[in-house]
Amino acid sequence: MHEFQDIKGPTSAGGGIPAARLAVIAGIALALMAAVSALAAFYLWLLGALFSPGDWDVTASWILGLPGSDGGLQSIFAALGGLAFGRTGFTPYRRPDEPSYDDMARAVEILGRQPNAAAGLVRLGDKKLMFSDCGSAFIMYARRGRSMVALFDPVGAREALSALVVKFMGEARRLGCRPVFYQVTPDFLPIAVETGLKAYKLGEQAVVDLTSFSLAGGDWLKLRRSINRAERDGLVFDMLEPQAVPAVLDELSEVSDAWLAGHNAGEKGFSLGTFKRDYVASEPVAIVRLEGRIVAFASVLTTASGGDAFIDLMRHLPGVHRGMMDLLFVRIMEHLKERGLRSLNLGMAPLAGLSTHRRAPLWNHLGNKVFERGERFYNFRGVMAFKSKFDPEWRPRYLAVPGGGLPLVSLLDVTLLIGGGFKGLLRR
């Protein structure tokens, strides 16, 4: 023991651990705490950016109690982002090759035999396609970094789905990638368990039962008044069938450009519709006019099976009328109900419905914190409140990935796919 005394230096006041060594330990502990906090901040920022259509803010310090300014946090995010890029083999963003004409035709044919209208996003042409060996199902996906990201559940015949997932995971691993499944349903979870994937809840999707939808009764009084006021003030709704859409594409483009400019946003992709003329003209488009001019529109994806409908691309001129979106949504629902469709998918309420009991995973607790206090990231509560006024059924959606721990790198890759790369993400 004596041979070490001359290098120990002075001890702490209570004896025992030398003060110099204690200072080193304390420094390491503080550095670890700062690193964990910064990583969590970056994770929360990703959650906000992942779902935002255009108005998120890169500020997490007030949620986590981190010191410093927004600029300091952006430096942390940049450093962590660089670390993630290094680990994932970051390369400049580029859109994947478009699927061949024959593959797209096969996918569209399969779409007509299944009820999920959101699967019509395959028509964007920004995702690759993998078909089951029997040809009755497909996965649409894109690659970002070392993630192969599948959008939604596999589409097609139920009996082909499990083998198709195994095929997809095998191809991902052959290419040195991690398989990622984004916005999957509870129906996918048994396959996830069987293939060693772990599911993380992303939020809940609002689905309106059109068979029972009606504005009759006192519960709908406020919504009726909003719609009546909008129509008294001159707003007029119309639903254009695909053959009528090309004639108004220039007007729709003007509305779309104004909406993007107002949000300082660029076009997104992957899980979000974009304004491509051929894509917009392939499905019905609901419009609202004021004095003959189109001031709002929404493209509506449907399926030939007549089951589900999905509001996809939705844009409007700013500051037209408070009741404009109420009018647009309700008249879409009434029109689809008359056509015999059974449900309308209004899209996600991000981070909604995350349980936070003591057995809940860390993912849930962090996500719930963002939902409760993260309005500077994204209007989480506002989105849920708007969709709740239509009395939807809330259905959970998940991210499924291999391995344990927070799926930070997978989440980053999905976010960059949707945002159009890191440059597009920073632009909002």
N, C-alpha and C positions, 0 to 999 in steps of 0.2 A: 504494500500500500504506500510506503514512504517514497518509493521511487517516482510516484506520480504527483506528489504534493506540489512540486514547484511549477507544474503546468496547470494546476487546477484554478489558480487565481482565487479571489475573494469569493466567499459563499454568500448565498441569500441570507436575509435577516434571520430566518429560522434555522439556518444550518442546512446540511444535506447537499442539494444540487448547487454547484458553483454558479455564481451570478452570470458569468460569461456564457456558460452552457445554457442556462435558463433563458437568457436573452435570445440565443440562437433558436431554442425550441419555440419560444413565443413568436419569433419572427416567422418560422416555418408554419406555425399554426395559423397566424394571421394571413399569410400568403395563401394557404390552402383554403381558408374561409373566403378570401376575396375571389379566388379562382372558382370555387363552387358557386358563389353568389353571381359572378359574372356569367358563368355557364347557364345558370338558371334564368338570368335576365335575357340572355340570347335565346333561350328556349321559349320564354314567354313572348318575346318579340316575334319569333317565328309563328307562334300560334295566332297572333294577331294578324300578321302579314299573310298567312296561309288562306284565310277566309275573306280578307277585305277586298271589296270591289274597287277601292280607290281612295279611301280616306282613313289610313292608319298612320300612327305616329310612332317614331322610334324612341320611346321614352318608357323606361321601366323602373327608374330609381325610386319613384314614390311608392311603388308597390312593394319592392323588396327592401326598402330602407337603405339603398346603396348611396354612398356619398358621391359628390361630384355633379358636374353638369351634364346636359345632353351630349355635348361634344365629347366628354370623357367616355360616356357609355358607347357612343358610336365608335370610338377607338377600340373599346373592348370588343364590340360586335365585329369590327373589321378583323381584329386579331384572331378571335375565335372562328370567324368565317374562313380566314386563311388557313387555320389549323384544320378545319373540316375539309376545305378544298384539297389540302395536301393529303389527307387521309383517303379522300374519295377519288383521287386522280383528276382534279379539276381541269377542265379544258374549256375554251371559249364556247358560249352557248350556240347551238345550232339545232334547227328543227329536224326531226327525224324524217327519213325518206317517206314520201306519201305511199300509201298502199296501192297496189296495182288496181287497174280497172276491174279485173276479174275478182280479185279478193274483196274489193268494196261491194261488188254486186252480190257475192256470196253472203257477206255480212248483212246487207240490206234485206236479203231474202230471209235470213234467219230472224231479223228484227220483227218481221211481220208475223212470226209464229210465237212471240212471247209478249208479256204485258208491260215490260219496263220501258216506258217512253223515253226516260233519260238516256237510255242506251243509244238513242238516235244521235248523240254527240259523236258517234263514230263517223258521221258524215262530214265532220270538220276536216277530215283527212290529215290531221296532225298526229295521229297515233298509228303505230304498227299493229298488225293483226296476227294472232296465232290461232289456228283452228284445231279442234279435236281431231283425232285420227279418223273418226267416223264422219267428220264434216258437219255435225249437227250443232256445234257450239263454237264460240270464239272468245278470246280475251283481247281487249284493246289495251295497248300499253305504249309507254315511251321510256327511253333510257336517259338518265341524267347522272353524270358522274359514274359511280359504281352501283347505282340503284336501277333496277328494272321495275317500273311502277305500273301496275295494272289498275285500270280505272273501273270501279264497281265490281260486283260479282261477275263471274263468267256469264256470258249471254248464250242462251239456247237450251237444248234438251237437258233436263235435270240429270239423267243417267250418265251423261258425258262429262259433267262438270268436275268431279273429283279427279279423274284421270287427266283432264286438261290442266288442272292446277299443278299436279305432279310433273307433268310435261313442262309447264312454264317454269317451275322452280328448278328443274334439271337444266334447262337451257340457260337460266340466269347463272347458275353455279358454273356451268361450262364456260361462260363468258367472264367469270370472275366477278359477278355482280351479286348483290343481295336482292332477293325477290320482295317486293313491297306491294301490298294490296290496299288501295285507297278507297274510302267510302263504301265499305262492304256492309252487308246487312246481317242481322242475326242468323239468317239461313246459311251464311257462309261459315259460321263459327265451328260447327262440327268438322268441316273440312280443315279449318285452321288447326284444331286440336290434333287431328290425325296426321297432319303434315309438320307439326312442331312449330307452328307460328303462334305468336303472342298477340292478342288483340288489345288495342287501346281505344277507348271511346272518344270520338271526335265531337260529338254533339247529337242533336236529334233533328230529324227531318219532319217537316209539317206536311201532312197529307189530308186533304179535304175529301170527305165522303160525299160525292156529288149526288148519289141516289137519295140522300136525305137533306141536301142543302136547300135552305129556304130562308128568305128574309122576313118571314111572317113571325109575329110575336114581339113582346116587349123587349126581349134580350137584344134584338137587332135594331132598336129604335135609333140609336146614335149613328149607326152605319147607314140606315135608310135616309136619315136627315142629311148626312154628308153627300150621298149620291144625288139626292133630290136637289140640293143646293148647287152641285156641280152642273147638273143638267139645266137648271133654271138660268145659270150663268152662261149657257151656250155651249158646253162641252157635249160632244156627240161621239158615241161608241160605234165601231163597226168591226166585223171580223172578216178579213180578206182570205179567201181560199188561195192556194199556191198559184193558180193561174192568173190571179189578179195582182199579185205582189210585184212582178217586174215593172209595171206601170208607175209604181210609187217608190221605187228603190232610191231615186235621187233625193226625194223628200226624207225618206228614212235615214239615208246617209247623212243628211244635214243635221237631223236630230241626234244621231249617234255621235257625230263629230262634236257637237255642242256639249253633249253629256260628258264625253271624254275630256274636253277642254276645261269644263267646269270642275272636274275632279282632278285635273292635272294628271291624268292617267293615260296609259297606253293600253292597247288591246291585250287581254290575257289569253288563255287557251287551256288545252288539255281537259279540265273539268268544267270550264266555262265557255259558253258560246262566244264567238267573235263575229264582227260584221264582215262576213264574206258574202258577196252578192248571190252566188250560186247557193250557198248554204241557207241564207235567209229566205230565198225564194223557194226552197224545197218543202216548206211547211207553212201552215196557216199563220198569219200575222194579225194580231189584234191591234187596232189603232184608236186613238182619241183625237178628234179634230176640234179646233176652235176657230170659228169664222172661216171654215173650209181648209185651214192649215193643219197638218199633222203636228201635234205637240207631244205625243207619247206613243210608244208602241211596245209590244211584247211578242216575240215569236213563241209559238206553242208547238211542242213536239207531241205527236200522238203515235199510236201503234195501230196496225191494221186489225189487230185482235180486238180493238175497241175497249180495252180495259183501263189503261192509265194515260194521263196526260201530264205534261211537264212544262212549266213556264221557264223558258231558257233565257234568251237575250232580251233584256228589258231596259229601255232607255227613254229619257224624256227631257224636254227643255226645262231649265230651272225657273222656279218662281211663277209658274202659270196659274195653278189653283190648288188649294189645300186638299180638295176632295178628288183630285184627278186620279190618283193611284187607287183609291177606294173604288171609284167608278170602273177603272180598267179591270181590276181583279174580279169584282162581283159580276160584271157583265160577261167576262170570260167564263166564269163558273156556270152561269145560267146558260150560256150558249153550248158549252160542252155537255151539260146535263141534258139539254134538248136533243143533242146528237146521240145520246145513249151511253156516253162514257161514265165509268163508275167512280173514278177518283182523279184528283188533281194534286200533283206534287209541287209544293211551293218552295222546295229547297230547304237547305240546312238552317238551323239556329245553332251557330257554332258554340261549342262548350256548354250547351244546355244539358241539364239532366245528369250531371256528373255526381255520383254519390260521394259523400265525404265522411262516412262513418269511420271508426278507428281502424277497421280492416281494409279500407279502400286504399288503392295504390297511390304512390306519390304523384303519378300523372294526374289523377283525379283531383287531388288537393291543389296542385299548381294550376290546373285548368280552371277549377272553380274559383280560385283567387282572381284569375284574370277576368272571368265572367262577372264576378261580383264588383270588382274595383278597376276594371281595365277599359273604361270607356274611352281613354285616350288612345288605345290601340284600335278600337273598332266599336261600333255601336251595337254591342252584344245584346243588351237589354232592349234597345229599340227595335232591332230585327225580330226578336222573339215576340215583343208586344204587338208589332204590326201583324205578324202572321197569326198570333193568337186570336185576333179579333174575328177570324173566319172559322173559329172552333175546329181546328184540325186535330187529327190523331198524331201524336208525337212518336216517331219511330227511330230507334238508335242507329247510328252509323259508326263504323270503326275503321281504324288503321291496323292492319295485320302485318307483322314483320317477324323475322327469325331473331332469336337471341333475347337477352334480358336488358334491364336498364332503360333509361329514357331513350326513345328512338330519335335522337337529335339529328343524326346525319340523314336518316331516311326522311325526316320531316323537312329538312333543309332542301333535299333534292326535289321533293314534291312541290315545295313552295317555289323553287326556281323553275320547275316545269310550267306551273300555272302562270307565273309572272313573266315568263319569256326571258329567263336568265337573270343574272345579278343586276345588270344595268336596268332592266325592266322593273325589277323588284324595288330598287331604290327610287325609281320614278313614281312609285305607288302602283 
